[in-house]
């Protein structure tokens, strides 16, 4: 039972964050999914500063770590799969840290607080971990756990995530609609996790 839940935890995480972000946004009057970052739901002084990490970051971090643990302890697979598991665990820990240390209310502030700096670094590590993870799977040997089709899908996921990440960076510079690009970029990473769950199941 525990192992089955671990396998599906990647898929569950994607469903959870979709529902969790929607629920939190309902308690934040005027919140704009296209313009604002997901992290702004838990920003210092926001109406959902305490609620958002409770229903998003903390349970999500546990789900990511659980799925990462499953990958890390798998036997008869390429070492790259096990390393991928540790990267997913790092993503989970980063999710906890980003929830505990809120970003500043103004995402474009020139003088971020200590909490915001920690939040930003945690977010960067989270991003990097789920960019490297599918690359490792893409270059790992084809096997029953990592079929060729999923290796190709992994590379497509990386390309999609990075493309929209660059689009987000441009939107941040222009201070316009960065939220939608963040969601699409992270969506590629989460969909990759979900498909990996289904492949392993």
Backbone as CSV, one residue per row, in Angstrom:
resi,resn,N_x,N_y,N_z,CA_x,CA_y,CA_z,C_x,C_y,C_z
1,UNK,0.828,-1.207,0.000,0.000,0.000,0.000,0.869,1.267,0.000
2,UNK,1.872,1.292,0.881,2.761,2.451,0.971,3.537,2.629,-0.329
3,UNK,4.009,1.497,-0.893,4.780,1.565,-2.139,3.912,2.069,-3.277
4,UNK,2.659,1.613,-3.326,1.735,2.057,-4.373,1.487,3.556,-4.265
5,UNK,1.278,4.031,-3.040,1.069,5.465,-2.826,2.306,6.244,-3.247
6,UNK,3.500,5.690,-2.959,4.754,6.348,-3.332,4.864,6.498,-4.842
7,UNK,4.484,5.446,-5.561,4.553,5.483,-7.025,3.655,6.583,-7.578
8,UNK,2.449,6.693,-7.020,1.482,7.656,-7.539,1.643,9.056,-6.951
9,UNK,2.574,9.227,-6.019,2.732,10.532,-5.362,3.141,11.636,-6.333
10,UNK,3.844,11.292,-7.402,4.190,12.293,-8.411,2.948,12.816,-9.109
11,UNK,2.042,11.909,-9.442,0.772,12.278,-10.069,-0.113,13.054,-9.092
12,UNK,-0.137,12.586,-7.847,-0.953,13.244,-6.823,-0.484,14.685,-6.602
13,UNK,0.839,14.898,-6.623,1.386,16.239,-6.395,0.877,17.237,-7.434
14,UNK,0.818,16.799,-8.691,0.340,17.689,-9.754,-1.118,18.065,-9.538
15,UNK,-1.930,17.073,-9.189,-3.346,17.324,-8.922,-3.499,18.219,-7.700
16,UNK,-2.691,17.946,-6.674,-2.780,18.693,-5.414,-2.479,20.176,-5.611
17,UNK,-1.385,20.472,-6.317,-1.004,21.881,-6.462,-2.028,22.644,-7.308
18,UNK,-2.605,21.975,-8.292,-3.617,22.621,-9.126,-4.821,23.035,-8.281
19,UNK,-5.273,22.105,-7.453,-6.423,22.381,-6.585,-6.038,23.356,-5.468
20,UNK,-4.838,23.153,-4.885,-4.392,23.974,-3.761,-4.224,25.438,-4.120
21,UNK,-3.627,25.699,-5.275,-3.436,27.090,-5.709,-4.796,27.743,-5.983
22,UNK,-5.708,26.976,-6.567,-7.051,27.515,-6.845,-7.774,27.862,-5.547
23,UNK,-7.726,26.945,-4.587,-8.414,27.180,-3.310,-7.832,28.403,-2.597
24,UNK,-6.486,28.463,-2.524,-5.851,29.594,-1.849,-6.217,30.915,-2.516
25,UNK,-6.286,30.900,-3.848,-6.582,32.143,-4.571,-7.988,32.662,-4.277
26,UNK,-8.881,31.762,-3.853,-10.249,32.175,-3.539,-10.320,33.033,-2.274
27,UNK,-9.274,32.949,-1.454,-9.217,33.737,-0.221,-8.346,34.987,-0.377
28,UNK,-7.929,35.256,-1.626,-7.076,36.405,-1.937,-7.840,37.264,-2.939
29,UNK,-8.524,38.264,-2.439,-9.341,39.116,-3.298,-8.500,39.797,-4.378
30,UNK,-8.927,39.658,-5.626,-8.247,40.326,-6.728,-7.020,39.599,-7.253
31,UNK,-6.756,38.390,-6.748,-5.574,37.650,-7.205,-5.711,37.316,-8.690
32,UNK,-4.639,37.560,-9.449,-4.651,37.364,-10.894,-3.645,36.272,-11.263
33,UNK,-4.148,35.121,-11.716,-3.274,33.986,-12.050,-2.351,34.290,-13.236
34,UNK,-2.805,35.132,-14.145,-1.985,35.462,-15.311,-0.837,36.397,-14.953
35,UNK,-1.114,37.319,-14.053,-0.125,38.356,-13.726,0.750,38.010,-12.529
36,UNK,0.193,37.317,-11.540,0.925,37.090,-10.294,1.534,35.690,-10.205
37,UNK,2.651,35.614,-9.466,3.318,34.338,-9.245,2.528,33.505,-8.242
38,UNK,2.715,32.191,-8.303,2.079,31.307,-7.319,2.540,31.665,-5.909
39,UNK,3.820,32.013,-5.780,4.392,32.323,-4.468,3.781,33.558,-3.827
40,UNK,3.148,34.416,-4.630,2.538,35.613,-4.071,1.360,35.280,-3.159
41,UNK,0.840,34.064,-3.286,-0.232,33.636,-2.388,0.284,33.514,-0.955
42,UNK,1.579,33.210,-0.816,2.170,33.074,0.511,3.098,34.210,0.866
43,UNK,3.043,35.288,0.086,3.940,36.426,0.314,3.657,37.114,1.648
44,UNK,4.668,37.772,2.174,4.524,38.515,3.426,3.399,39.546,3.323
45,UNK,2.454,39.454,4.243,1.353,40.415,4.271,0.175,40.081,3.381
46,UNK,0.269,38.993,2.603,-0.864,38.634,1.744,-1.978,38.021,2.584
47,UNK,-3.212,38.050,2.096,-4.336,37.480,2.861,-4.183,35.980,3.104
48,UNK,-3.375,35.322,2.255,-3.201,33.862,2.366,-1.770,33.488,2.768
49,UNK,-1.096,34.407,3.448,0.301,34.168,3.841,0.461,32.870,4.633
50,UNK,-0.442,32.592,5.567,-0.354,31.388,6.390,-1.038,30.198,5.738
51,UNK,-2.143,30.462,5.039,-2.930,29.390,4.428,-2.197,28.690,3.289
52,UNK,-1.591,29.468,2.401,-0.988,28.899,1.194,0.080,27.840,1.486
53,UNK,1.075,28.119,2.339,2.059,27.065,2.610,1.466,25.848,3.306
54,UNK,0.423,26.052,4.092,-0.204,24.929,4.803,-0.889,23.955,3.854
55,UNK,-1.542,24.503,2.829,-2.253,23.609,1.913,-1.460,23.303,0.644
56,UNK,-0.378,24.043,0.425,0.419,23.809,-0.781,1.841,23.319,-0.473
57,UNK,2.698,24.190,0.016,4.118,23.852,0.162,4.391,22.627,1.031
58,UNK,3.783,22.573,2.215,4.128,21.506,3.150,3.655,20.126,2.690
59,UNK,2.389,19.958,2.292,1.997,18.644,1.774,2.660,18.304,0.449
60,UNK,2.867,19.305,-0.399,3.525,19.053,-1.686,4.967,18.596,-1.491
61,UNK,5.676,19.249,-0.540,7.051,18.849,-0.253,7.114,17.384,0.154
62,UNK,6.138,16.941,0.950,6.094,15.540,1.387,5.853,14.609,0.200
63,UNK,4.961,14.990,-0.697,4.664,14.161,-1.877,5.885,14.055,-2.793
64,UNK,6.569,15.180,-3.010,7.774,15.152,-3.841,8.849,14.259,-3.213
65,UNK,9.057,14.412,-1.913,10.078,13.603,-1.230,9.732,12.128,-1.282
66,UNK,8.465,11.809,-1.166,8.033,10.415,-1.205,8.287,9.797,-2.571
67,UNK,7.947,10.535,-3.624,8.197,10.022,-4.978,9.691,9.926,-5.241
68,UNK,10.432,10.923,-4.782,11.888,10.891,-4.940,12.496,9.706,-4.219
69,UNK,11.991,9.418,-3.009,12.477,8.260,-2.247,12.260,6.975,-3.026
70,UNK,11.075,6.866,-3.654,10.785,5.647,-4.411,11.799,5.467,-5.544
71,UNK,12.089,6.545,-6.254,13.062,6.469,-7.354,14.460,6.175,-6.840
72,UNK,14.833,6.796,-5.724,16.185,6.656,-5.189,16.473,5.243,-4.702
73,UNK,15.448,4.524,-4.246,15.677,3.182,-3.698,15.402,2.063,-4.712
74,UNK,15.042,2.416,-5.938,14.763,1.397,-6.957,16.021,0.598,-7.269
75,UNK,15.860,-0.686,-7.486,16.981,-1.555,-7.839,16.838,-1.995,-9.297
76,UNK,17.912,-2.514,-9.840,17.939,-2.990,-11.226,17.552,-1.894,-12.225
77,UNK,17.950,-0.670,-11.901,17.756,0.448,-12.818,19.074,1.208,-12.941
78,UNK,19.163,2.072,-13.924,20.350,2.896,-14.089,20.543,3.801,-12.870
79,UNK,21.806,4.048,-12.519,22.119,4.955,-11.410,21.523,6.340,-11.670
80,UNK,21.297,6.669,-12.947,20.712,7.966,-13.288,19.281,8.082,-12.767
81,UNK,18.576,6.962,-12.701,17.215,6.967,-12.150,17.269,7.247,-10.652
82,UNK,18.233,6.617,-9.959,18.388,6.843,-8.523,18.778,8.294,-8.227
83,UNK,19.663,8.843,-9.050,20.063,10.247,-8.874,18.869,11.163,-9.107
84,UNK,18.048,10.801,-10.091,16.826,11.566,-10.352,15.950,11.604,-9.106
85,UNK,15.890,10.473,-8.402,15.124,10.422,-7.168,15.616,11.434,-6.151
86,UNK,16.928,11.542,-6.009,17.492,12.515,-5.055,17.201,13.944,-5.489
87,UNK,17.168,14.173,-6.793,16.835,15.518,-7.294,15.380,15.870,-6.973
88,UNK,14.501,14.883,-7.067,13.087,15.121,-6.729,12.954,15.379,-5.224
89,UNK,13.756,14.684,-4.420,13.759,14.931,-2.971,14.233,16.357,-2.689
90,UNK,15.284,16.783,-3.387,15.777,18.165,-3.239,14.673,19.149,-3.600
91,UNK,13.912,18.823,-4.638,12.793,19.682,-5.033,11.769,19.763,-3.905
92,UNK,11.522,18.634,-3.261,10.576,18.609,-2.153,11.042,19.437,-0.975
93,UNK,12.311,19.310,-0.614,12.862,20.095,0.493,12.818,21.585,0.147
94,UNK,13.136,21.912,-1.107,13.071,23.300,-1.552,11.654,23.860,-1.448
95,UNK,10.672,23.003,-1.697,9.264,23.409,-1.585,8.931,23.777,-0.141
96,UNK,9.445,22.983,0.806,9.248,23.301,2.233,9.895,24.634,2.600
97,UNK,11.152,24.806,2.167,11.896,26.026,2.497,11.197,27.255,1.907
98,UNK,10.762,27.134,0.656,10.085,28.255,-0.004,8.773,28.607,0.699
99,UNK,8.143,27.612,1.327,6.909,27.867,2.057,7.163,28.509,3.407
100,UNK,8.257,28.108,4.041,8.578,28.629,5.377,9.098,30.059,5.318
101,UNK,9.862,30.369,4.258,10.412,31.712,4.080,9.638,32.410,2.947
102,UNK,8.692,33.279,3.293,7.855,33.912,2.261,8.591,34.966,1.446
103,UNK,8.137,35.132,0.223,8.679,36.199,-0.607,8.087,37.525,-0.152
104,UNK,8.669,38.626,-0.608,8.160,39.947,-0.278,6.871,40.215,-1.046
105,UNK,6.060,41.118,-0.526,4.793,41.458,-1.173,5.016,41.983,-2.594
106,UNK,6.092,42.737,-2.777,6.428,43.258,-4.105,7.457,42.337,-4.747
107,UNK,7.067,41.538,-5.744,8.002,40.602,-6.369,9.117,41.285,-7.158
108,UNK,8.959,42.586,-7.424,9.953,43.309,-8.206,10.799,44.247,-7.350
109,UNK,10.763,44.057,-6.031,11.514,44.931,-5.135,13.007,44.880,-5.420
110,UNK,13.644,46.025,-5.290,15.090,46.105,-5.531,15.881,45.757,-4.263
111,UNK,15.204,45.753,-3.130,15.873,45.448,-1.854,15.121,44.342,-1.115
112,UNK,15.262,43.098,-1.577,14.536,41.986,-0.950,14.997,41.718,0.482
113,UNK,14.082,41.263,1.305,14.406,40.906,2.690,15.152,39.576,2.715
114,UNK,15.658,39.221,3.890,16.355,37.933,4.059,15.432,36.780,3.685
115,UNK,14.180,36.835,4.189,13.225,35.763,3.886,13.011,35.615,2.390
116,UNK,12.915,36.740,1.706,12.697,36.715,0.262,13.909,36.138,-0.474
117,UNK,15.101,36.469,0.002,16.316,35.926,-0.623,16.376,34.405,-0.470
118,UNK,16.041,33.923,0.736,16.028,32.469,0.959,14.966,31.825,0.069
119,UNK,13.808,32.452,0.006,12.717,31.955,-0.835,13.167,31.861,-2.297
120,UNK,13.831,32.895,-2.771,14.285,32.930,-4.163,15.311,31.849,-4.460
121,UNK,16.249,31.647,-3.532,17.250,30.592,-3.718,16.614,29.213,-3.698
122,UNK,15.637,29.037,-2.799,14.924,27.759,-2.742,14.196,27.512,-4.059
123,UNK,13.580,28.564,-4.590,12.883,28.447,-5.860,13.822,28.114,-7.003
124,UNK,15.009,28.718,-6.983,16.006,28.443,-8.023,16.454,26.984,-7.967
125,UNK,16.705,26.485,-6.768,17.123,25.088,-6.592,16.007,24.141,-7.019
126,UNK,14.765,24.503,-6.685,13.620,23.698,-7.123,13.566,23.619,-8.643
127,UNK,13.716,24.759,-9.279,13.679,24.831,-10.731,14.781,23.970,-11.344
128,UNK,15.996,24.163,-10.833,17.147,23.446,-11.380,17.003,21.941,-11.222
129,UNK,16.493,21.512,-10.078,16.376,20.071,-9.812,15.453,19.390,-10.810
130,UNK,14.345,20.062,-11.166,13.410,19.446,-12.105,13.683,19.803,-13.564
131,UNK,14.802,20.474,-13.804,15.298,20.619,-15.168,16.337,19.529,-15.414
132,UNK,17.192,19.296,-14.423,18.231,18.275,-14.551,17.624,16.873,-14.531
133,UNK,16.617,16.641,-13.670,16.034,15.304,-13.516,15.559,14.690,-14.839
134,UNK,14.723,15.381,-15.613,14.298,14.772,-16.880,15.424,14.632,-17.898
135,UNK,16.453,15.474,-17.791,17.602,15.320,-18.686,18.307,14.003,-18.386
136,UNK,18.453,13.680,-17.097,19.097,12.412,-16.718,18.289,11.218,-17.219
137,UNK,16.959,11.337,-17.127,16.114,10.246,-17.619,16.211,10.137,-19.132
138,UNK,16.298,11.273,-19.814,16.390,11.272,-21.276,17.650,10.576,-21.766
139,UNK,18.746,10.695,-20.999,20.012,10.085,-21.432,20.269,8.739,-20.774
140,UNK,19.348,8.292,-19.917,19.532,6.994,-19.270,19.210,5.867,-20.248
141,UNK,19.715,4.651,-20.007,19.441,3.527,-20.907,17.951,3.183,-20.946
142,UNK,17.483,2.755,-22.093,16.099,2.321,-22.215,15.891,1.042,-21.408
143,UNK,14.809,1.009,-20.640,14.493,-0.159,-19.816,12.990,-0.207,-19.593
144,UNK,12.527,-1.211,-18.855,11.096,-1.309,-18.576,10.637,-0.125,-17.722
145,UNK,11.524,0.370,-16.844,11.187,1.514,-15.990,11.278,2.830,-16.760
146,UNK,12.163,2.860,-17.754,12.353,4.074,-18.555,12.302,3.705,-20.036
147,UNK,11.108,3.526,-20.585,10.985,3.192,-22.007,11.425,4.341,-22.902
148,UNK,11.723,4.011,-24.142,12.213,5.017,-25.093,11.237,6.183,-25.247
149,UNK,9.960,5.882,-25.299,8.958,6.946,-25.469,9.025,7.946,-24.315
150,UNK,9.253,7.451,-23.094,9.328,8.362,-21.953,10.630,9.147,-21.969
151,UNK,11.695,8.558,-22.467,12.956,9.293,-22.597,12.775,10.476,-23.547
152,UNK,12.075,10.240,-24.658,11.817,11.316,-25.621,10.896,12.365,-25.010
153,UNK,9.884,11.896,-24.272,8.966,12.816,-23.606,9.702,13.681,-22.593
154,UNK,10.683,13.093,-21.924,11.463,13.821,-20.927,12.196,14.993,-21.560
155,UNK,12.764,14.764,-22.736,13.483,15.840,-23.411,12.531,16.937,-23.877
156,UNK,11.358,16.527,-24.371,10.351,17.511,-24.781,9.925,18.356,-23.576
157,UNK,9.794,17.707,-22.414,9.398,18.408,-21.190,10.433,19.458,-20.798
158,UNK,11.699,19.097,-20.916,12.778,20.039,-20.594,12.732,21.238,-21.528
159,UNK,12.585,20.971,-22.811,12.544,22.049,-23.796,11.360,22.984,-23.511
160,UNK,10.201,22.399,-23.218,9.018,23.204,-22.928,9.195,24.038,-21.676
161,UNK,9.729,23.412,-20.616,9.914,24.116,-19.346,10.893,25.278,-19.494
162,UNK,12.000,25.042,-20.202,13.015,26.079,-20.370,12.509,27.199,-21.285
163,UNK,11.785,26.822,-22.329,11.247,27.839,-23.258,10.347,28.824,-22.513
164,UNK,9.427,28.298,-21.718,8.504,29.171,-21.001,9.155,29.850,-19.803
165,UNK,10.242,29.269,-19.313,11.005,29.942,-18.264,11.647,31.207,-18.827
166,UNK,12.187,31.107,-20.029,12.779,32.271,-20.687,11.709,33.314,-21.002
167,UNK,10.522,32.829,-21.388,9.404,33.747,-21.645,9.005,34.450,-20.354
168,UNK,9.058,33.709,-19.231,8.735,34.310,-17.938,9.751,35.382,-17.580
169,UNK,11.028,35.108,-17.842,12.078,36.074,-17.533,11.845,37.386,-18.292
170,UNK,11.426,37.273,-19.545,11.128,38.474,-20.340,9.916,39.212,-19.761
171,UNK,8.916,38.422,-19.324,7.715,39.027,-18.753,8.021,39.720,-17.433
172,UNK,8.928,39.131,-16.652,9.334,39.747,-15.388,10.013,41.081,-15.660
173,UNK,10.864,41.101,-16.669,11.571,42.329,-17.021,10.581,43.411,-17.450
174,UNK,9.535,42.990,-18.154,8.518,43.939,-18.607,7.436,44.150,-17.555
175,UNK,7.515,43.354,-16.467,6.529,43.398,-15.376,5.104,43.215,-15.914
176,UNK,4.953,42.178,-16.756,3.640,41.922,-17.346,3.391,40.431,-17.550
177,UNK,2.314,39.930,-16.947,1.826,38.561,-17.155,2.881,37.465,-16.964
178,UNK,3.728,37.621,-15.959,4.733,36.593,-15.683,4.103,35.336,-15.101
179,UNK,2.964,35.504,-14.440,2.320,34.377,-13.778,1.945,33.250,-14.722
180,UNK,1.438,33.584,-15.883,1.004,32.555,-16.827,2.186,31.744,-17.340
181,UNK,3.310,32.422,-17.583,4.493,31.711,-18.072,5.105,30.838,-16.980
182,UNK,5.060,31.315,-15.736,5.553,30.502,-14.631,4.739,29.217,-14.526
183,UNK,3.426,29.329,-14.630,2.553,28.166,-14.507,2.765,27.170,-15.633
184,UNK,2.962,27.669,-16.849,3.177,26.766,-17.980,4.522,26.059,-17.843
185,UNK,5.563,26.812,-17.463,6.894,26.232,-17.307,6.895,25.152,-16.233
186,UNK,6.342,25.491,-15.072,6.289,24.526,-13.977,5.333,23.389,-14.321
187,UNK,4.321,23.702,-15.124,3.378,22.678,-15.556,4.069,21.571,-16.338
188,UNK,5.005,21.938,-17.207,5.765,20.931,-17.957,6.511,20.001,-16.998
189,UNK,7.095,20.575,-15.947,7.846,19.779,-14.990,6.933,18.851,-14.196
190,UNK,5.786,19.366,-13.790,4.856,18.556,-13.009,4.195,17.468,-13.852
191,UNK,3.877,17.784,-15.097,3.302,16.774,-15.994,4.319,15.656,-16.219
192,UNK,5.597,16.036,-16.318,6.647,15.023,-16.455,6.649,14.079,-15.256
193,UNK,6.539,14.631,-14.049,6.470,13.807,-12.842,5.249,12.893,-12.877
194,UNK,4.126,13.432,-13.301,2.888,12.663,-13.355,3.009,11.491,-14.321
195,UNK,3.563,11.759,-15.500,3.728,10.693,-16.491,4.711,9.640,-15.987
196,UNK,5.766,10.080,-15.283,6.724,9.136,-14.714,6.015,8.216,-13.721
197,UNK,5.132,8.774,-12.902,4.343,7.975,-11.962,3.562,6.900,-12.707
198,UNK,2.910,7.296,-13.790,2.089,6.364,-14.548,2.931,5.309,-15.256
199,UNK,4.105,5.705,-15.746,5.009,4.766,-16.395,5.456,3.686,-15.403
200,UNK,5.800,4.108,-14.196,6.271,3.172,-13.162,5.143,2.279,-12.647
201,UNK,3.929,2.819,-12.656,2.794,2.046,-12.161,2.439,0.906,-13.115
